């Protein structure tokens, strides 16, 4: 049984290494090595003039209507110096550019920029090193765009005490017989910004402009990404047809991005670890979604919707919403259907969501995310107690008969066929199932992997203290105490099992946990705490089962690996 069980575990381990390598390739902007996507080539956009300003995009969409070139403002636009306008609430500090009324900065006042940092994190920004902005404008004619100078016409730009809403209003000059008025509505305690677009026809002919909304970001990964774990960074599109669709920067660059281009619901988003931004139009509003590489390392994702015809002297208004904030699952669920999926659990979402729900409920009682993790693992181990007990009983039986198996293998090593027959005879006599210890444990693997992704993806872990020196569960232990404890508990687990008869398997049996433990020196403290708790409970239950079955609690140590043959216990 030991050979079969370890063979299965080796397959699982090898497959995990393949997945990690594949993710590492994607993380570095390369094509997947082992699992290339079968993405359908996106419709080739019509060529547009290359912008001279590398900080803003010039994509086109499937309709063939091109967004304006950034080389110049629309014809007839009066020249004006760009002015930076700031507005703030209790949770957001925003920076607008009077050129186009674009949002070029967003600080999340409730989230520090780094471990124990005092400055708020700046999610949206426009600097030489990093670009991440939100833009809107009109196409379909010589209309106001995100390059058109606008004038701030609203009142105060700071939310006063007792005030719940703040309006920031920009107004363009008359361009091509059309004036565009943008009104940003900020609400106390909310990361959702209402964005109203009012199109006023000041000309003598009816106009039918199209409104575009886009998020522009460079393709640089966040500083929180590491070689051993990372979450998705890049654009995403959500529709009822195909639900949540991640769009890799590399696929956009190669015109291989595959997502729903036309829809009347959903959103477009830009996602990174812990935080996201998203443009949301009302359901029922038809739109064309697009994603395109703008310049050397700039990418845009957005939507275009056609406005009803606007008669001379009349106006047409369209409301949208812009979310800029943390990936707090319970909050995202209340904003728009499917928006909580920007917190990506992958294929284990069906398991991860209830685990997060339970973790949050526990936190509501203990008010400490570290102890919430410990208690959640305790509850999971309790739920799987009888399943684990069955596995450990089978392992205990195998350990009890292992001396007989070892002696028989040594005696019949020159006759493999008879050795196999004798082994099966022993299993029948002792009523032992060689796979009895494998399947119960393998059934639980998806649950604990799902919990791993919950802890990795949850912004609540960011800057969340546990106790003593652990002041941030989302960063590695600064003194490496938890990884060392993790390594010790893993080695104890390994020592509880008998050494396999094959010398190579015996060596690898000890090398695997050592390599696994080294990886955890780079993992967030919350993840290491979760594994330590799981290890300790596993050791306790396995020892208890062995004692009840009368199997001596013996440790097989690695010293025998230096001998010609593994020791027989």
Backbone torsions as a table, in degrees:
resi	resn	phi	psi	omega
1	UNK	NA	-38.0	-178.1
2	UNK	-58.0	-42.2	-180.0
3	UNK	-62.6	-44.4	-178.2
4	UNK	-66.0	-46.1	-178.2
5	UNK	-61.3	-44.7	-178.6
6	UNK	-71.0	-30.0	175.7
7	UNK	-64.0	-42.6	177.8
8	UNK	-63.7	-44.8	179.6
9	UNK	-63.2	-36.1	177.6
10	UNK	-65.9	-37.0	176.3
11	UNK	-63.2	-45.1	178.0
12	UNK	-61.1	-44.9	-179.5
13	UNK	-63.5	-45.1	179.8
14	UNK	-62.8	-41.5	178.4
15	UNK	-64.6	-36.8	177.1
16	UNK	-63.2	-40.2	178.4
17	UNK	-64.1	-37.3	177.4
18	UNK	-62.9	-44.3	179.6
19	UNK	-63.6	-41.9	180.0
20	UNK	-63.6	-43.5	179.1
21	UNK	-63.7	-40.3	179.6
22	UNK	-62.9	-43.4	177.9
23	UNK	-65.0	-34.8	179.0
24	UNK	-65.6	-39.6	177.1
25	UNK	-62.4	-45.8	179.3
26	UNK	-64.0	-40.7	179.9
27	UNK	-57.4	-34.6	-178.6
28	UNK	-91.3	11.8	175.8
29	UNK	82.4	10.8	179.0
30	UNK	-93.2	166.7	175.4
31	UNK	-69.6	148.6	175.3
32	UNK	-57.2	135.1	-176.8
33	UNK	-77.0	-45.5	-172.1
34	UNK	-106.5	-22.3	-175.8
35	UNK	-132.0	65.2	178.8
36	UNK	-63.8	139.5	-178.6
37	UNK	-75.2	151.2	177.8
38	UNK	-99.2	45.6	-175.5
39	UNK	-65.6	141.7	177.2
40	UNK	-83.8	136.7	-178.8
41	UNK	-62.1	129.1	-179.0
42	UNK	-70.9	158.2	178.5
43	UNK	-61.0	131.9	-177.6
44	UNK	-70.2	124.6	179.8
45	UNK	-75.8	155.9	177.0
46	UNK	-69.0	144.4	-178.6
47	UNK	-67.2	144.4	176.7
48	UNK	-131.0	165.3	179.8
49	UNK	-66.8	137.0	179.1
50	UNK	-70.0	127.5	-176.5
51	UNK	-69.6	145.8	174.9
52	UNK	-83.0	-23.8	176.4
53	UNK	-95.4	108.6	-173.4
54	UNK	-73.3	-4.4	-175.4
55	UNK	-89.5	-4.9	-179.0
56	UNK	-131.6	151.4	-171.6
57	UNK	-92.9	169.2	172.5
58	UNK	-144.4	59.6	-178.2
59	UNK	-81.4	168.2	171.0
60	UNK	-123.1	167.4	-177.1
61	UNK	-123.5	176.3	-176.3
62	UNK	-61.9	-22.3	-179.9
63	UNK	-72.7	-14.8	-178.7
64	UNK	92.5	-6.5	178.7
65	UNK	-81.1	121.5	-174.6
66	UNK	-89.7	140.3	171.6
67	UNK	-73.3	157.4	-172.1
68	UNK	-67.4	148.0	172.9
69	UNK	-69.3	145.8	-179.9
70	UNK	-88.4	2.4	-178.6
71	UNK	-69.5	-25.8	-178.7
72	UNK	-159.4	156.8	174.8
73	UNK	-75.2	162.8	179.7
74	UNK	-57.2	151.9	-178.7
75	UNK	-59.0	140.4	179.4
76	UNK	86.7	-1.0	179.3
77	UNK	-79.2	127.1	179.5
78	UNK	-68.8	139.7	179.7
79	UNK	-70.3	141.0	178.8
80	UNK	-157.5	145.0	178.5
81	UNK	-74.6	136.1	179.2
82	UNK	-68.2	138.1	-179.6
83	UNK	-122.2	137.2	178.4
84	UNK	-90.8	127.0	-178.4
85	UNK	-118.9	130.3	-179.1
86	UNK	-112.5	144.6	176.6
87	UNK	-143.3	145.9	-175.4
88	UNK	-145.9	149.5	171.8
89	UNK	-122.0	-163.7	179.2
90	UNK	-77.0	-15.2	-178.2
91	UNK	-121.8	-16.7	-176.8
92	UNK	-131.3	141.9	168.4
93	UNK	-124.4	113.0	-171.9
94	UNK	-108.5	149.5	175.9
95	UNK	-124.7	124.6	179.4
96	UNK	-110.4	151.3	173.2
97	UNK	-106.4	127.7	-179.9
98	UNK	-64.5	-17.1	173.5
99	UNK	-76.5	99.7	179.7
100	UNK	83.5	-4.2	-176.3
101	UNK	61.7	33.9	-178.1
102	UNK	-79.9	150.7	176.3
103	UNK	-92.5	111.2	-173.4
104	UNK	-114.0	4.8	178.2
105	UNK	-160.0	139.4	177.4
106	UNK	-150.1	112.8	175.7
107	UNK	-101.0	133.8	177.6
108	UNK	-94.9	102.2	-169.2
109	UNK	-67.5	-20.3	-179.1
110	UNK	-92.9	1.7	-177.0
111	UNK	-129.6	118.9	-178.6
112	UNK	-70.3	155.9	-175.9
113	UNK	-70.9	-24.6	-179.1
114	UNK	-159.3	-171.2	-178.9
115	UNK	-60.6	118.6	-179.6
116	UNK	58.5	22.8	179.6
117	UNK	-74.9	157.8	178.6
118	UNK	-105.9	-27.0	179.4
119	UNK	-80.2	141.3	178.4
120	UNK	-69.7	151.9	178.7
121	UNK	-70.4	139.2	178.9
122	UNK	-104.2	101.6	-176.0
123	UNK	-77.0	-54.4	174.7
124	UNK	-92.6	137.3	-178.8
125	UNK	-161.4	160.8	176.6
126	UNK	-141.5	94.6	-179.9
127	UNK	-131.8	177.8	177.1
128	UNK	-66.0	-29.1	-175.5
129	UNK	-89.7	-28.1	-172.8
130	UNK	-150.4	136.3	177.8
131	UNK	-127.5	129.1	177.6
132	UNK	-158.4	101.9	-172.0
133	UNK	-138.4	165.8	177.2
134	UNK	-122.8	132.1	-175.8
135	UNK	-135.7	153.2	172.4
136	UNK	-143.2	163.3	177.9
137	UNK	176.8	-174.7	-177.3
138	UNK	-116.2	143.7	172.2
139	UNK	-132.0	178.2	-177.4
140	UNK	100.7	6.1	-179.5
141	UNK	170.9	-173.3	177.4
142	UNK	-84.3	77.2	-173.9
143	UNK	-115.2	169.9	177.1
144	UNK	-62.2	135.9	-179.9
145	UNK	-126.1	-169.0	177.0
146	UNK	-75.5	1.6	174.6
147	UNK	-105.3	-1.5	-177.6
148	UNK	-82.4	127.7	176.0
149	UNK	-60.3	137.8	179.3
150	UNK	-129.0	161.5	-178.5
151	UNK	-116.5	134.9	175.6
152	UNK	-75.7	120.8	-177.3
153	UNK	-119.3	2.1	-179.1
154	UNK	-86.1	176.9	-178.0
155	UNK	-86.6	-131.6	-175.6
156	UNK	-63.2	151.0	-178.5
157	UNK	-114.6	18.0	175.6
158	UNK	-128.8	130.1	-179.3
159	UNK	-68.9	118.8	-177.6
160	UNK	-83.1	162.6	177.0
161	UNK	-59.4	132.5	-179.3
162	UNK	83.7	-7.0	178.9
163	UNK	-94.1	133.8	-177.1
164	UNK	-100.8	-23.0	-178.3
165	UNK	-133.1	151.9	179.2
166	UNK	-138.8	128.4	179.7
167	UNK	-107.9	129.7	174.4
168	UNK	-116.4	115.7	-170.1
169	UNK	-118.1	126.0	176.0
170	UNK	-115.3	143.7	-179.2
171	UNK	-134.3	130.7	179.1
172	UNK	-88.9	165.6	170.8
173	UNK	-75.9	173.9	176.9
174	UNK	-70.8	117.4	178.6
175	UNK	-126.0	113.9	179.2
176	UNK	62.1	30.8	179.7
177	UNK	79.3	15.4	-179.0
178	UNK	-133.7	136.9	173.7
179	UNK	-117.4	135.3	-179.9
180	UNK	-112.0	128.0	178.0
181	UNK	-117.5	121.5	177.3
182	UNK	-108.9	131.0	177.5
183	UNK	-124.5	116.5	177.1
184	UNK	-95.9	123.4	-180.0
185	UNK	-109.1	113.7	179.6
186	UNK	-100.9	138.4	-176.6
187	UNK	-121.3	139.7	179.7
188	UNK	-57.4	131.7	176.0
189	UNK	75.2	5.3	-175.0
190	UNK	-118.6	143.5	174.7
191	UNK	-97.2	8.0	178.1
192	UNK	-101.1	127.1	-179.1
193	UNK	-110.4	123.8	174.1
194	UNK	-78.3	131.4	-179.1
195	UNK	-125.7	109.4	-179.5
196	UNK	-100.2	131.8	177.1
197	UNK	-114.8	116.1	178.0
198	UNK	-111.1	118.7	-179.9
199	UNK	-101.2	119.8	-177.7
200	UNK	-111.8	122.8	178.9
201	UNK	-87.1	106.5	179.5
202	UNK	-98.6	2.7	-177.5
203	UNK	-93.7	-160.0	-177.1
204	UNK	-113.9	-0.5	-178.9
205	UNK	-124.5	148.7	175.2
206	UNK	-62.9	147.6	178.3
207	UNK	-129.6	149.6	177.2
208	UNK	-131.0	73.7	-177.7
209	UNK	-75.1	163.8	172.7
210	UNK	-113.0	139.5	178.7
211	UNK	-100.5	130.3	174.8
212	UNK	-113.8	144.9	175.2
213	UNK	-130.2	128.9	-176.5
214	UNK	-145.8	153.2	173.2
215	UNK	-114.7	131.5	-176.7
216	UNK	-121.0	129.3	-177.7
217	UNK	-146.9	147.9	172.1
218	UNK	-76.9	162.3	-174.7
219	UNK	-87.6	16.7	-178.7
220	UNK	-77.1	132.8	176.9
221	UNK	-71.3	155.4	177.9
222	UNK	-70.4	159.8	-179.1
223	UNK	-68.1	-15.7	-178.8
224	UNK	-79.7	-10.6	-179.6
225	UNK	-72.9	140.2	-180.0
226	UNK	-130.6	166.1	179.9
227	UNK	-61.8	-25.5	-171.8
228	UNK	-101.0	-14.6	177.5
229	UNK	-157.1	141.8	178.1
230	UNK	-159.8	152.7	173.7
231	UNK	-107.2	171.1	-175.7
232	UNK	-70.1	138.2	172.4
233	UNK	-127.1	123.9	178.6
234	UNK	148.0	-173.6	-179.5
235	UNK	-71.9	158.4	174.5
236	UNK	-147.4	148.9	179.0
237	UNK	-129.6	133.3	177.7
238	UNK	-120.5	129.5	173.9
239	UNK	-140.6	162.1	176.7
240	UNK	-67.2	-25.9	-175.7
241	UNK	-69.4	-49.7	-177.0
242	UNK	-123.7	11.2	178.1
243	UNK	58.2	-137.7	-171.8
244	UNK	-83.5	122.2	-178.0
245	UNK	-125.2	114.1	176.4
246	UNK	-81.0	142.1	-178.7
247	UNK	-122.7	112.0	-178.2
248	UNK	-72.7	142.3	175.8
249	UNK	-55.5	-41.4	-177.8
250	UNK	-63.2	-37.5	178.7
251	UNK	-67.5	-37.4	177.7
252	UNK	-63.9	-44.6	-178.1
253	UNK	-61.8	-31.8	-178.0
254	UNK	-98.6	11.9	-179.0
255	UNK	55.8	37.8	179.2
256	UNK	-115.7	10.4	-178.1
257	UNK	-66.4	127.8	-177.1
258	UNK	-118.5	112.8	177.7
259	UNK	-158.9	168.9	-178.8
260	UNK	-71.4	121.6	-175.4
261	UNK	-85.6	-31.7	-177.5
262	UNK	-125.2	133.8	-178.9
263	UNK	-157.9	171.4	175.5
264	UNK	-127.3	20.0	177.6
265	UNK	-159.6	175.0	176.3
266	UNK	97.2	-157.3	-176.0
267	UNK	-158.8	166.3	168.7
268	UNK	-119.1	144.8	-173.1
269	UNK	-143.9	162.6	170.6
270	UNK	-124.2	122.1	-168.3
271	UNK	-117.4	145.2	170.7
272	UNK	-150.1	178.0	-177.4
273	UNK	-59.9	121.6	175.5
274	UNK	79.2	-25.8	-171.9
275	UNK	-131.5	161.8	179.9
276	UNK	-158.9	162.7	169.9
277	UNK	-133.7	152.8	-176.5
278	UNK	-156.4	138.4	170.7
279	UNK	-94.8	130.0	-178.5
280	UNK	-126.8	122.6	170.7
281	UNK	-101.5	158.3	-179.4
282	UNK	-65.8	148.3	175.0
283	UNK	-60.8	141.5	-178.3
284	UNK	96.5	-12.9	177.6
285	UNK	-87.3	113.8	-180.0
286	UNK	-68.2	138.4	180.0
287	UNK	-149.4	155.7	172.9
288	UNK	-108.0	123.8	179.0
289	UNK	-90.9	146.0	178.9
290	UNK	-142.6	157.2	172.7
291	UNK	-147.8	131.7	-173.8
292	UNK	-154.8	147.0	170.7
293	UNK	-77.8	130.0	-174.3
294	UNK	-92.3	-51.8	-177.7
295	UNK	-144.0	-157.5	-173.8
296	UNK	-47.4	-50.1	-177.3
297	UNK	-138.9	31.0	179.5
298	UNK	-114.4	139.1	-178.1
299	UNK	-133.0	146.6	-179.9
300	UNK	-127.0	143.1	171.8
301	UNK	-134.0	139.0	-176.9
302	UNK	-170.8	-172.6	179.6
303	UNK	-136.7	150.8	175.8
304	UNK	-127.5	131.4	178.0
305	UNK	-130.2	142.9	-179.2
306	UNK	-89.4	128.4	179.1
307	UNK	-84.9	152.7	173.6
308	UNK	-61.2	155.6	179.6
309	UNK	-58.0	138.4	-179.5
310	UNK	-112.3	116.9	-178.9
311	UNK	-74.8	158.3	177.2
312	UNK	-55.0	132.9	179.8
313	UNK	80.6	-2.6	-180.0
314	UNK	-105.6	173.6	179.1
315	UNK	-137.7	159.2	178.3
316	UNK	-135.3	135.0	-174.9
317	UNK	-121.5	137.7	175.7
318	UNK	-134.8	128.6	-179.6
319	UNK	-100.2	142.3	174.1
320	UNK	-136.7	170.5	175.7
321	UNK	-129.1	144.9	178.4
322	UNK	-123.3	116.7	176.0
323	UNK	-95.4	131.6	175.1
324	UNK	-138.8	106.9	-178.1
325	UNK	177.4	-167.6	-178.0
326	UNK	-78.1	157.2	179.8
327	UNK	-87.1	66.2	175.4
328	UNK	-87.1	108.8	-168.6
329	UNK	-56.1	-45.8	-176.9
330	UNK	-66.4	-29.6	177.9
331	UNK	-76.9	-43.9	-178.3
332	UNK	-60.9	-34.8	-179.2
333	UNK	-62.3	-28.8	-177.5
334	UNK	-85.1	-12.0	-175.4
335	UNK	-86.3	-49.9	-178.5
336	UNK	-159.2	148.5	177.3
337	UNK	-59.1	129.9	176.7
338	UNK	83.0	-6.5	-177.8
339	UNK	-67.4	-25.9	178.9
340	UNK	-65.6	-14.5	-178.7
341	UNK	-74.8	-10.1	173.7
342	UNK	-63.6	-22.6	168.4
343	UNK	-84.4	95.9	-163.4
344	UNK	-91.1	118.5	173.8
345	UNK	-100.6	-1.9	-178.9
346	UNK	70.0	-146.6	-175.0
347	UNK	-72.4	-8.0	-179.9
348	UNK	-98.5	17.5	-178.3
349	UNK	-55.9	-39.4	-176.8
350	UNK	-61.5	-27.3	177.0
351	UNK	-94.1	-35.5	-174.2
352	UNK	-69.0	-38.6	-176.4
353	UNK	-61.7	-48.3	176.8
354	UNK	-65.3	-30.4	177.0
355	UNK	-66.6	-41.6	176.9
356	UNK	-63.9	-41.0	178.5
357	UNK	-58.4	-45.8	179.9
358	UNK	-66.4	-40.6	178.3
359	UNK	-60.4	-42.5	180.0
360	UNK	-66.0	-38.3	178.4
361	UNK	-64.4	-40.7	177.9
362	UNK	-64.4	-40.9	179.2
363	UNK	-62.6	-33.1	177.4
364	UNK	-63.1	-20.9	179.3
365	UNK	-94.1	-47.0	-173.3
366	UNK	-94.9	-18.0	176.2
367	UNK	58.0	32.0	176.2
368	UNK	-149.5	119.9	-174.7
369	UNK	-67.7	-30.6	178.0
370	UNK	-63.7	-50.1	179.0
371	UNK	-69.8	-27.2	175.3
372	UNK	-63.2	-40.7	177.3
373	UNK	-62.0	-46.6	-179.4
374	UNK	-59.7	-47.4	-177.4
375	UNK	-67.6	-35.5	178.0
376	UNK	-64.0	-42.5	178.5
377	UNK	-64.9	-37.9	177.1
378	UNK	-60.6	-43.9	179.5
379	UNK	-64.5	-40.4	179.0
380	UNK	-65.5	-42.6	178.5
381	UNK	-65.2	-34.4	177.3
382	UNK	-67.6	-40.4	179.8
383	UNK	-64.0	-33.5	-178.9
384	UNK	-99.0	15.4	-173.3
385	UNK	-57.2	-50.6	-174.6
386	UNK	-70.6	-32.6	176.6
387	UNK	-66.0	-44.4	176.5
388	UNK	-64.8	-39.9	-179.8
389	UNK	-59.5	-40.6	177.6
390	UNK	-61.1	-42.7	179.5
391	UNK	-65.4	-44.8	-176.7
392	UNK	-69.5	-31.9	175.3
393	UNK	-64.5	-42.6	178.3
394	UNK	-63.2	-40.9	179.2
395	UNK	-67.0	-37.1	178.5
396	UNK	-64.6	-40.8	176.8
397	UNK	-62.8	-41.5	179.2
398	UNK	-64.5	-37.5	178.3
399	UNK	-66.8	-36.1	-179.0
400	UNK	-66.8	-38.1	-178.3
401	UNK	-93.4	1.4	-176.7
402	UNK	-59.7	-40.0	177.1
403	UNK	-57.5	-40.2	177.9
404	UNK	-64.3	-41.7	-179.8
405	UNK	-63.9	-43.7	-178.3
406	UNK	-64.2	-42.2	-179.5
407	UNK	-65.4	-42.0	-179.6
408	UNK	-66.2	-40.9	179.8
409	UNK	-63.5	-39.1	179.2
410	UNK	-68.9	-37.6	-177.3
411	UNK	-72.3	-34.5	-175.4
412	UNK	-112.2	26.0	-176.0
413	UNK	-65.8	-19.4	178.4
414	UNK	-87.9	-5.3	-178.5
415	UNK	-131.4	80.7	-175.8
416	UNK	-58.3	-36.9	-177.7
417	UNK	-66.3	-44.7	178.0
418	UNK	-67.6	-34.9	177.8
419	UNK	-59.4	-43.2	-179.8
420	UNK	-65.7	-40.6	179.7
421	UNK	-64.4	-44.0	179.0
422	UNK	-64.1	-37.7	179.8
423	UNK	-64.0	-44.8	179.1
424	UNK	-66.3	-32.8	177.4
425	UNK	-64.7	-43.1	178.2
426	UNK	-61.9	-43.0	179.1
427	UNK	-59.6	-42.1	-179.6
428	UNK	-67.4	-43.0	-178.8
429	UNK	-63.6	-40.2	-177.5
430	UNK	-90.0	-1.4	-179.3
431	UNK	54.9	53.0	-178.7
432	UNK	-114.1	132.1	174.4
433	UNK	-96.9	115.5	-177.2
434	UNK	-58.4	-27.0	-179.0
435	UNK	-99.8	5.7	-176.1
436	UNK	-62.9	-27.3	-179.4
437	UNK	-91.1	-6.8	-175.5
438	UNK	-92.3	-53.2	-171.3
439	UNK	-62.6	-43.2	179.0
440	UNK	-59.1	-35.6	-179.8
441	UNK	-74.3	-40.7	-178.4
442	UNK	-65.6	-31.3	178.5
443	UNK	-61.5	-32.0	-176.1
444	UNK	-84.2	-14.4	-174.8
445	UNK	-56.4	-46.2	179.5
446	UNK	-59.6	-34.8	-179.6
447	UNK	-64.5	-44.8	-177.3
448	UNK	-76.0	-27.9	172.7
449	UNK	-68.6	-39.5	176.7
450	UNK	-61.0	-41.8	177.4
451	UNK	-64.1	-36.7	175.5
452	UNK	-55.7	-46.7	-178.5
453	UNK	-71.5	-30.6	175.4
454	UNK	-61.4	-47.4	-178.2
455	UNK	-69.8	-34.3	-179.6
456	UNK	-70.8	-35.3	-171.6
457	UNK	-93.6	-17.3	-171.4
458	UNK	-77.8	120.0	179.6
459	UNK	-65.7	-19.9	178.3
460	UNK	-61.5	-24.7	178.7
461	UNK	-74.7	-18.0	-175.3
462	UNK	-69.6	121.3	-178.5
463	UNK	61.5	21.1	178.4
464	UNK	-90.5	121.7	179.9
465	UNK	-80.7	157.2	171.8
466	UNK	-111.5	-74.1	175.7
467	UNK	-162.2	159.3	175.1
468	UNK	51.2	-121.0	-173.7
469	UNK	-80.9	-11.9	179.5
470	UNK	-85.2	95.2	-177.5
471	UNK	-104.5	-3.8	178.6
472	UNK	-151.5	109.0	-176.6
473	UNK	-73.3	-10.5	-178.8
474	UNK	-94.0	-1.6	179.1
475	UNK	-120.5	158.1	179.7
476	UNK	-61.9	152.5	175.6
477	UNK	-58.0	120.0	-176.0
478	UNK	-64.5	-25.0	-179.0
479	UNK	-108.5	4.2	175.6
480	UNK	60.5	24.9	178.7
481	UNK	-69.4	-48.9	-178.8
482	UNK	-62.9	-43.3	176.5
483	UNK	-60.7	-36.1	178.2
484	UNK	-65.8	-44.7	177.4
485	UNK	-61.7	-40.6	177.3
486	UNK	-58.8	-45.2	-179.8
487	UNK	-63.1	-42.1	-179.0
488	UNK	-63.5	-47.5	-179.0
489	UNK	-65.0	-35.1	177.3
490	UNK	-65.8	-40.2	179.0
491	UNK	-67.5	-35.7	177.3
492	UNK	-64.4	-42.8	176.5
493	UNK	-57.3	-44.2	179.9
494	UNK	-64.5	-40.4	-177.5
495	UNK	-68.9	-21.7	179.5
496	UNK	-69.6	-17.4	-178.3
497	UNK	-101.1	148.5	179.2
498	UNK	-70.1	150.7	176.7
499	UNK	-67.6	136.2	176.2
500	UNK	-67.6	156.9	-176.5
501	UNK	-68.2	-28.7	-178.4
502	UNK	-78.7	125.3	-177.4
503	UNK	-58.8	-39.3	-179.8
504	UNK	-65.7	-43.1	177.1
505	UNK	-62.8	-37.2	-179.8
506	UNK	-63.7	-41.8	178.9
507	UNK	-66.4	-44.8	-179.5
508	UNK	-66.9	-28.5	177.6
509	UNK	-59.0	-31.3	178.4
510	UNK	-94.1	-28.5	179.9
511	UNK	-71.1	-34.4	-179.1
512	UNK	-58.8	-54.3	179.8
513	UNK	-64.7	-30.8	177.3
514	UNK	-65.1	-46.6	178.9
515	UNK	-64.5	-40.3	179.1
516	UNK	-62.6	-40.7	-179.4
517	UNK	-67.1	-37.0	178.5
518	UNK	-60.8	-39.9	178.3
519	UNK	-58.5	-35.8	-175.3
520	UNK	-73.1	-9.6	173.9
521	UNK	-67.8	-18.5	-178.9
522	UNK	-106.1	-0.2	-176.4
523	UNK	-87.5	155.0	175.1
524	UNK	-58.7	148.3	-177.4
525	UNK	-59.2	-34.7	179.9
526	UNK	-62.8	-39.3	178.4
527	UNK	-68.7	-40.4	179.2
528	UNK	-65.5	-40.6	177.6
529	UNK	-59.5	-41.5	178.0
530	UNK	-60.8	-45.2	-179.2
531	UNK	-68.5	-38.4	178.4
532	UNK	-60.9	-47.7	-179.9
533	UNK	-58.6	-44.3	179.6
534	UNK	-63.1	-42.0	179.8
535	UNK	-63.7	-46.2	-177.5
536	UNK	-62.6	-43.8	179.4
537	UNK	-66.5	-36.3	177.8
538	UNK	-65.1	-45.2	178.4
539	UNK	-60.1	-44.2	-178.5
540	UNK	-63.1	-45.5	-178.3
541	UNK	-69.1	-40.2	-179.7
542	UNK	-64.8	-40.1	178.2
543	UNK	-65.5	-40.5	-179.7
544	UNK	-64.0	-43.8	-180.0
545	UNK	-64.0	-43.9	179.3
546	UNK	-60.0	-42.5	-178.9
547	UNK	-64.7	-42.3	-179.6
548	UNK	-64.6	-31.9	-178.7
549	UNK	-88.7	0.1	177.8
550	UNK	75.7	18.5	178.3
551	UNK	-89.3	121.9	-178.7
552	UNK	-57.7	138.6	179.2
553	UNK	-83.3	90.5	-178.7
554	UNK	-112.4	145.8	178.9
555	UNK	-105.5	128.5	174.1
556	UNK	-95.4	112.4	-174.0
557	UNK	-94.8	160.9	-175.0
558	UNK	-76.7	-1.0	-178.0
559	UNK	-60.9	-32.8	-178.3
560	UNK	-67.3	-13.9	-179.2
561	UNK	-68.8	-19.2	-179.0
562	UNK	-87.1	-2.4	176.4
563	UNK	-91.4	171.6	-179.8
564	UNK	-68.3	-33.2	-178.5
565	UNK	-131.8	145.4	175.1
566	UNK	-63.7	146.1	-180.0
567	UNK	-71.4	150.8	177.0
568	UNK	-100.2	126.7	180.0
569	UNK	-103.3	NA	NA
